[in-house]
Amino acid sequence: MDKRKEVVYREYLEHIQKHGEENRRAAEVMKEDLQHSPLISRGRLIDMPLAIPKIYTKADDALFRSVVEITHRICCKVIRHYLENPAYRQGFGFSKELEELILMDPGYEDLLPMARFDIFYHEDTGDFKFCEINTDGTSAMNEDYNLDKLNIKNSAHQAVLRKHTLESYELFDSWVETFLHLYQNYRKKHPEMPLVPTVAIVDFLDKGNLPEFYEFARRFQKKGIYAQVVDIRELRYEEGCLLAPEGYEIHGIYRRAVTADVMEQLSEVTPLLDAYRDGNVFLCGSFRTQVVHAKTFFTVLHQEETREILTEEENRFVAEHVPYTVDFGEDGIALEEVIRNKDQYILKPNDSYGSNSVADGKGRSSEEWEKLCREYYGKGYICQEYAEQYATPNVDFMHGDGEIHDYINMNGLYSYNGKFAGVFTRQALGTIIASHQSERNVASYLLLE
């Protein structure tokens, strides 16, 4: 680990150890503040912060920028190859209906407007392995933003700020700028669209993270863009115009509804799909992003046809950083092989989010693992090499025992049209960072000195 970073982390730990009761009381106040914060969504607390935030150096930042750029490039090549080669599409196993949506022309060339590349980053060596890629529905910007604001009452953090300059990542205004740039690319093909769009941020609002959507709407409005949060099922399409429930025309959609949810409720979202199909709305991002959002993407990356479209550098990047991944079924890997070597593998559904149904062997007994493997085999899962995770000490005063423990880390790198925008950091005790279960969250900062 970088020596400057080591010094900062040591100062956090020393302050917590020397001023334990002060930090515990501060955490209790912060815990109460959380109950009245934007980190409550639909009555549920979506973040459980730890005492020590995540510190990244300029060297970390430079590495993350490089990772985002090459990953974005690889993703775009795979999406493009999918669009151009019918035989290649078969390896993804998408339904006919989803394939049709993916193949629709969105009216702009940018293939991957937004993503979050989740990696397990080893801070001592600089090495990393991918966990997953999020495209449609990429979230947690508001979590990092509010965790930073909450740290005004974090005693150890304020002590560190008196000695060091830490800067949080800006994830809202930079996305609005990216969105508007992409919209202007769309206008090149659709010059009849207004220069300044009316924007709808859409999801199934009974599932979405509403406080985050409202924060994005405020940022659009700050730029002079009329933007509202709208349930995707309440849009109307009349006489070539996509309309909000109130009747005004929408020119640009920031899609937060994940594709899996769209496909489950296809009949309820036909107004948006019809407007998109007719080229009468800017949809950001398009359904093309599903090609790399589906976990099958990692399986495809290791196949010969994909290697042929990548450069030597890109193939080396995949070999070094993308865990070996195969279909968890007869076409991929033998069931008994996975049962026998439980500590080597992790199972994930092909298309899900929020860590739903993700299971590893390390966290289970041999009997539990075998039962789970037999249940999942041939049922739409991938089998992936288990990636060892980097652990750092932290303290959970709010929901834990207040003692120092080693927490594994996941580093989510935001990509705004292929450019690195910031990090969302999650931690956990155990072997899996499971959303809203073992997951704990910390604000991410760049060390400037």
Disulfide bonds with the S-S distance in Angstrom:
none
